[in-house]
Amino acid sequence: MKKTTNIRDIAKSAQVSIATVSRYINKRGYVSDVAVEKIKKAIKQTGYVPNELARSLFRKNSKTIGVLVPNIANPLFNQLVLHIEKKARVLGYSVFLSNTDDNAEKETSALNVLMQNRVAGIITVRSHCTTEYKHIAIPVVAGENHIAPHIPVVACNDELGGRLAFKHLYECGCKKLLHIKGPHTFEATEARCRGFLLEAKKKKIECDTLELSRDFYETILEDEIERLHFTKRYDGIFVFNDITAAAIMRRLISLGISIPRQTKVIGFDNSFLGKLTSPSLSTIEQPIEELAEKMISLLFSRIGKKTKLSSKHVEDYFAKPRLIVRESTKEK
Ligand code: XLF
């Protein structure tokens, strides 16, 4: 097996000291222009790749941030991660991604791996850990769920989103409404539900709710949705996210219910998926890029500073949702 090149080989080939090579690679301390040229040439000739783990041990943290999301199979989360990664890269950082499956145990073990790899900070979306972040020594930003008083939350204004969803169905003339809500452990979908029901109450419109046990998963149609009894014909359905709304629409169509003529359907997210369904899906947009931007800016404003572990509540950030009207609520 070919021996991998190390900084000793570079120093030898460039005829400079190991300390000079180390200062050059870690961007710490003075290195003369002549030495820089020699080192660059030696790196090129040997194909040397710096050992990022060794460098992060030296720096006490790596040029990596950890990102924990429930499941990148959900387009909202994969779009969010793409934006986060793009923005982190501009700042010279890469992303160490883990899926938690909305499971506190999986999240805890992923968190341990991130800490062992000395990530500089963590973005954790829809966390279900209740104590693990309380004493964490590196900066953390949370998406959607609150996890500790000193950790800021970035989310969409979900309650407002729920209200917008109701108003739209109401303006479309819907009178018998159903809200298919997310699990009660998701703060975001609880808020969506609250907003929706609040507006329905104001207008004295009857509204049923059905709670799903999990976010979207591959077999959700067979395992959960096909067992839902649409006992009465609802003329308007608000589903807690787009991907589940797509599955609900499929179920309604298979029952011979015409969308939007008999039942109007609105989702939440405005992930790319809504443009691909037939009919295309009306939805409430979460400004995904803005959320990613805010998560990154809050995280990097804390990286490199001493993390204060106070019990004081830090301010959360709520982005404004927006109604997107497509075929699923339009009269043809
Ligand atoms: O947690 C909520 C529920 O699903 C999240 O923002 C999402 O809307 C993503 O699809």
Residues whose N, C-alpha, C, O or C-beta is under 5 A from the ligand:
A	BS01	XLF	N74 L76 F186 A188 T189 F240 N241 F268 D269
